[in-house]
Amino acid sequence: MINQIYIIFLLTTITANSQTKIYGIIKDHKGHVLTNATITLKGTYDGAVSDPLGKYSFTTLEKGAYWIEAKSVGYRTETQKIILPPKDLLQLNFTLKEEITELKAVMVTAGSFAAGDKKRASTVLSNLDILTTGGANGDITAAVKTLPGAQQIGEQEGLFVRGGAGYETKQFIDGTVVNNPYFTSITDIASRGRFSPNLFKGTIFSTGGYSALYGQALSSALILESIDLPEKSEANASISSVFIGGGFQQLAKNKRSSWGTNYGYINLLLYYGIVKQKFDNFIYPEYHTADANFRIKTKTGGMIKYYTTFSYGYFGLRTPNIDSSDLNNAFEVKNINWYNNLSWREYLGNGWKMNVGLNFSTNTDKITEQVENKNNTTVYTGKVYIDSLNFKLHNQQNLSQLKLVFEKKFSGLNAIRFGAEHWYAFNKSSINTPTATFNYLLPDHFTAAFAETDLYVTNDIAINSGIRAEYSSLINKFNVAPRVSFAYKTGKDAQMSFAYGIFYQKPELIELQFSTNLNYTKATHYILNYQKINKDYTFRIEAYYKKYNDLVKTYPTYNNSGNGYAQGIELFWRDKKTFKGLDYWISYSYLDTKRNFQYYPTQLQPSFATPHTISIVTKKFITSIKTGFNFTYTYATGRPYYFMYPNGNKYSIGDEGTTPSYNNLGFSLNYLPKLGKQKAKSFIVVVASITNALNSNQIYGYQYSYNGLKKQSITPPAQQFFFLGIFLSWGVDRTQDAINNNL
């Protein structure tokens, strides 16, 4: 019996002496202990789970070389190699780095409003938002003007952002620039954009500090991404107070390719007959538009997309000649535009992706202006400032662009992108006046190279840095533009971002016609923002400072001695939850800006800038009556206006003032007559809308006579615009989208 007890004691002692105790503590990269982290000796059943203090311990009988592994949800797995048994107790502490994931990672957002990226809860405006913004009438630019940073300019097309002129904002589709994104207009009458929001699945409105992949936009970039394959085959038709149209999209049976086409016809004869205009339209505006597309999904999941659109427009109108009580200025405009965009996105394996973009566009304008008497006969008065208004302009703009971008993903969301692009612009114009003919030919080979990196230090810290280099053969100048953005997550759904960048843009064609001995214009952006975004609320506050250098002066000679600044603060609030079924947003912009450019004698607040702008947008769908109601109210303080005249080697100001404040209430309703019907084979929406519902007197500025003694206000051709249309589609039921409106 004693011998048996001795043997058991001896075996127990040997076993205890052969065991190894492994213990330690598990923390994250910030020094916080991690509870419920698992620690495992790989290849065995030995291990433990950390306690509320982050501590763990376990014993093992194993001998030899092993890997010990520590895991915790949301963190990267860490391993260490050990030799068993050790000479002493084995203490192993682990520090786990946070796993950087797309859902949790901070976003670099300074200067940008993104739409379409729902998986990261960053959507500000969806395509349906654009279509249902009261008074926007489906125009992308009009809807974007309800966001902070955009000015309410009614007499010129384009986006005027943070003290920048309209030509300082560029539009990009699938990575390549759009040369003529708006229909041709005449002085003091704005035109709308050429593209329907239905074409795009994503929209980024960058009010500054945008990516190094894009260039030649001094102030802002509107970056649009076209849709991939449609959900199903679909046909559509529409009839309204101003246009008719129809088209279809055909999805292949294997759902790997599609093609489609659309046609639209616009004629304002009937509309102008009902809604009187202040001008005499001797040729009623008439447009033919057509587009086509095909899309192919590649074997690796990439996408090839081609989109082409063609438009022809023709109109003529007469306006009073301000220098004479019995003469009119008669304008006749013909425009032909053809735009083509081919893009190819391909996954090359091992984290590599390639994006190729190729576009070609041609735009031809034939504009005739004549001074006419009451009998609509062309006259010459002997006064140069009147007779010079008799001219014919033939202008052709061709642009070809090839862009190649490579992207490499590594270590989670970290990435590097680099590439190059080449633009060939061929701009030809001819101006015939009573005394002379002027011909201009401005070809330009423009080349750019760029690179940028996304670096995610943790889920809370991200850095984007890039550089862009450009060369223009037309002005024979080279530039290098560094850019960097930083983002830090401050709490749940909240973060701060900072952006810095230098941006260049070539002088405008009308300036290059007089001198190609000019440099790039330059703007330096500094942006700081805070935002808190979730599925129900969006709050943003952003401050910025922008410095202008090398702006073009046009008098007494063309040079780059201009300069200026813009600074301000902007607020945005969107709420989809507080009021049941009501979606609304409020945006406010404060702008302080001055610039010395063109013929300005000194730094002045430009005539397209106002200090205060506020927009309130509301959307409500009432299911019981199958109708959505959308209101947009915008208020802006008055803009400055000037009469300037040449005085020696500079211009002098003869008159100046501020226009009345801008007020506009836009309204639209969407009625769905088939709402609630089971297995409806068609989708019908009846849309009615009105701009300036309160019939406010809108004055955009003033036009002066030659001697400055007479001025007349610049106002819209009609105080209000009315729209009534019926939209039908077959194949895809979009009823629920219209009801939910992404609430």
Secondary structure, 3 states (H helix, E strand, C coil): CHHHHHHHHHHHHHHHHHCEEEEEEEEECCCCECCCCEEEECCCCCEEECCCCCEEEEEECCCEEEEEEEECCCECCEEEEEEECCCCCEECCEEECECCCCCCCCCCCCCEEEECCHHHCCCCCCHHHHHHCCCCCCCHHHHHCCCCCECCCCCCCCCCECCCCHHHEEEEECCEECCCCECCCCCCCCCCECCCHHHEEEEEEECCCCCCCCCCCCCEEEEEEECCCCCCCEEEEEEECCEEEEEEEEECCCCCEEEEEEEEEEECHHHHHHCCCCCEEEEEEEEEEEEEEEEEECCCCCEEEEEEEEEEEEEEEEEECCCCCCCEEEEEEEEEEEEEEEEEEEEEECCEEEEEEEEEEEEEEEEEEEEECCCCCECCCCCHHHHCCCEEEEEEEEEEEEEEEEEEECCCCCEEEEEEEEEEEEEEEEEECCCCEEEEEEEEEEEEEEEEEEEECCCCEEEEEEEEEEEECCCCEEEEEEEEEEEEEEECCEEEEEEEEEEEECCCHHHHCCCCCCCCEEEEEEEEEEEEECCCEEEEEEEEEEEEEEEEECCCCCEEEEEEEEEEEEEEEEECCCCCCEEEEEEEEEEEEEEECECCCCCECCCCCCCEEEEEEEEEEEHHHCEEEEEEEEEECCCEEEEEEEECCEEEEEEEEECCCEEEEEEEEEECCCCCCCCCCEEEEEEEEEECCCCCCCCCEEEECCCCCCEEEECCCCCCEEEEEEEEEECCCCHHHHHHCCC
